[in-house]
Amino acid sequence: IIFSYNEHEQLYPASITKVLTALVVVENVKLDDLVVVGDEVKLIADDGSKAGLKVGDTYTVEDLLMGLMLVSGNDAANTLAVHTARVQSGDMDMEPKAAIEHFVGLMNDKAKELGAENSHFVNPHGYHHRDHYTTAYDMALITKAATNHPEIERIGSTDRYEVNGHMWINTNYMVVEGSTG
């Protein structure tokens, strides 16, 4: 660190939460796992960002990571969280709410393991909640760990991805010229 200012101030991370979600996912499941979208997509706020997933659709984990990282899909975050929690726990019938809670536990464990001592996460997508917070310093630790995974680097730098009738275009203007991200 060359310079920092209020690096330990707790703030609401919003969708940058998805970096930790992607990290937990790639460390616990395979990119080619097939995932059927379930009722977890109904557990997101109407005004949250979405990738357009529908109950019953089938995607690979990699597809869902594209929806998570390119268009910041809260529906993709929930679907990845449920799948990862079920695989990691061995309980493939775990209810969506319980699975998301389990996944959030994995997120908080991973953050602590990385030294992120001033963070607490309550969902996999970053939709505002008063108990969902982090710091610039902690997010730097999390992002550094995430970028050590080539698959996260590749997905995050993808400019567009087409799957199941969706064309997801990266909303990060640093990746796609003219983007509104």
N, C-alpha and C positions, 0 to 999 in steps of 0.2 A: 504494500500500500504506500503510495507516494503522498497522497493527500486524502483526507476524509473530513466530513463535517456531519455531525449528528448521526454517525454510522450505527449507533445503537438505539436510536429513537424508534419506538414501536409505531408502525404504520399499517394500514390495511393494504394488503398486497394485490387485491383483485386478481386478474387473470394471470399474473406472473406466478401464481400458485401452481399453474399447470406445468411449470418446469419441474417441481418436486413430484407432481403426479406422474409425469413421464419417467422420471428417474426410478420411482418405486415400481412402476409397471415393467420397465425393461430389466430390472433386477429380479423380478419374480415370475414372469411368464415368457413364453416364446412369441416372437413376432408373427409366426405363421399359425398360431392358435386361431381356430374359428370361434367366433363369438356371435350368439344370437341376441339381438337387442331385446331387452325386457322392459318391464314397468318402471325401471329406474329412470327412464327418460321422462317420465311423468312427474318426477320429484324435483324438477327444476322450475325456477321462477319464469313466468311468462316473458318478462323483460330481459332475461338473460340471453347471452349469445348462444347460438345453436348451429350445429352442423347439418341439421335436417334429418336425423335418424328417426326411423319408425319402428315400433314394436314389431318383431318378427323378422326384420332384415338381418342378414348375416354378413359379417365383415371379419377380416383378420385383425389381429391386434395392431399390426402395422397400419392398416387402413384407418383404424380408430385413432391411432396416434397422429395420423395426418389430419384428421378432423379436429383433434385436440389442439394441435400446434399451429396449423395453417389458418383456421377460421375461429379458433378459440371456442370450440363447441363444448358448452357445459353438458350437453347430452352425451357427447363422446367421453367426457371426464367421468360421468356417473357410470356409463357402461364399462369403461376400462376398470374403474374402481370395483364394481361388482364382480367382474370376471376375475380380476387379480385376487380379491379377497377369497373368493370361492376356491380358486386353485391353491392359493397359499395355505388356506385353512384345511383343505381337503373336504370341505362341505359344499358340494356342488348344488345343493338345494337351499343354501342360505338365502333368506329373504333379502330383497334389495336394501332396505333401510339398515338391517343388521350388517350386511356386507359393506355398505358405505362406511358405517361406523368402524368396522374392522380395518378397512383400508386407511381411514383417517388415523387410526392407531399406528399403522405401518408408516404413514407419513411423518407423524410426530416422532416415532422411534428413529427414523432415518435422519430427520433434522437434528436430533440430539446427538446421534452417532457422528454426524459431520461437524459438531461443535456449535450448532445454531441454538444457543441458549436463551435467546430472547424472542422465540417464535412459538406460536401455537396455531394449529390448523384445525378447522372443524368441518371442512368439506374439500372435495378434490378439484373444485373449479374456481374457487376464489370469490364466489358471490358474497357480497358484504354480510358480515356477521360481527358483532362487537367483540367476540372472543376469537376471531380469526385475524392474526396479526403476525408481522415479522419485522425485521430491520434490514437496512441496506447491507450491513455486514453479513447477516445470516443468509440473505439471498445470494450474496456473492459466493459464500461457501457452497450453497446448494447448486448454484449455476455452474461453478467450477467442477463439482462432482458430476453433474449431468453432462457437461461437455466432454468428459472423459469417455463417454460412450459414443462410439462413431455413429451408431444408429440414430441417436438423438441429434447429433450434429447434422447428419444427412437429412433427416425429416425437417428439422428447423430451417434448413437452407433450401428446401424444395419450394419452387415458385408456384407450381400448380399441380393438382392431383385429381384424377378422375376415377370415380368408383361408384357402382350402383346408381348411375344416373346423376350423380353429384359432380360438379366441377368446383373443387375447393381451391381458391386462389389465396396465397399467403397474404395476410393483412399487414405484414411487417414491411414498412416502406424502405427499410434497409436491405430487404431481400428483393422486393418487387418494385421497380420504378413506377411511380404514379399511384401506389397503394395508399389507402386512407388510414392505415394502422397507426 
